[in-house]
Amino acid sequence: MQTHYLSPEDKMAASGLITSKVTERNQTTLPPSVRAVLGIEAGERLGYVIEGAQVRLVNASALAEEDPALDAFLGFLAADMAARPESIAAFPVALMLRAKELARGVHIDHSAPIEGGTAL
């Protein structure tokens, strides 16, 4: 009778656990099977969803929706901040406390449809 011993890596793979090593620079290579499951290719972005003490990887590139107006606005903000870094200031604590007080007990359903006209 021949006995077959599984390596620790084989045992982990058999249990569904796939591992990769973290380098001294805190980098790792995604194993091919993980890339395949996420449908991720070189140059795409990973997302890390923290749920308690566990982290779930997602393909952030697939989740990202392009919004030309938002992209243009964020580009404008980035350029303005780069051109005038002295204008960047911390959000005033008093204003934050006032906003929290005004919003206390107010429930907003962010997924509810917008009814009526909106002014931008």
N, C-alpha and C positions, 0 to 999 in steps of 0.2 A: 504494500500500500504506500503510495507516494503522498507525502504531505506537502501542500503548497502554502507558503507563507506570503501574505500580502504586505507590501510596503505600506508605511503610513500614508503616502500619497495615493496609493491604490485604494486603501480603505476610505479615505476622504472622498475620492471620486465616486466610489460605489455608494456612498451615503448621500450623494448629491452636493457635497461641499467641494468647491473648487477654490484653490488658493493661488496667490501670487506673492512674491517677495517684495517687501518695501526696502528700497535702497537707502543709503546714508543720506541722500538728498530728499528723502520722503517721497520718492516716485515709485511707480509700479507699472507693469505692463499688463494690460487686460488680456486674459487668456482668450484664445480664439472662440471657445464656446460661449463665453460671456459676451464678446462682441457680437456674435451671431444672434443671441437671444435679445440683446438690446437693439440690434439692427444699426449698430454704430460703425462709422468709418473714420479713417484718419481725418483730422481737422474738425470733427464734430465735438460737441460739448457734453460732458457728463453732468448729471444732477444727483445730488445727495439728499435723500429724504430721511431726516432723523426722526425716529419713532421710539421714544424712550431710550433704551440702551442699544438699539439696533439701528443700522443704517441701510437704506435700500437705494440701489443705483437705478437711475432712469436715464433715458436718452433725452437730455435737455434740448438738443437741437430739434427733435421731433415735436417737443412740446411748445417750442417758441413759435409764436405767430408774428408774422411781419406786419408792422403798422407804419406805413410811410410817414404819416403825420407825427407819430410819437418818435420815430427815429430822427426826423428832422428837428423836432423840439429838443431831444436829448443831445443832438449834435450841437445845436445852438447853445444850450447850457454848458456843455463841455468847453466850447470855444470861449464863451464869456468867462467862465471860471479860470481858464488858462490865461486869458488876457488881463483879468483883474482879480488876482488871488486875494488882494487886500479887502475885497468886498465880501468875502465869505466869512460868515459869523455863525456862532452857535445859536440855536433856536432859543429864544428867551424862556427861562423857566416859568416866569409869571404867566406868560401867554399859554404855555402848555398846560399849566394848572387850571387856567380859566377855561380852556377848550375842554379839558376832561370834565370839569364841573358842568359845563353846558351840555355835554353829551351823556352825562350820567343817566342811565335808565332808558336811553334811546336805542332802539333796535333797528338796524338797517339790514334789509335783505339784499345783498349785493347781486344776487342772481335774479331778482324780480325784474320784470319788464318795466321800462320807463313809460309812463303814461303822460300824455299831453305834450305840449311843445317844450323844447329846451333851448335856452339861450347860451351861446358859447362866447 
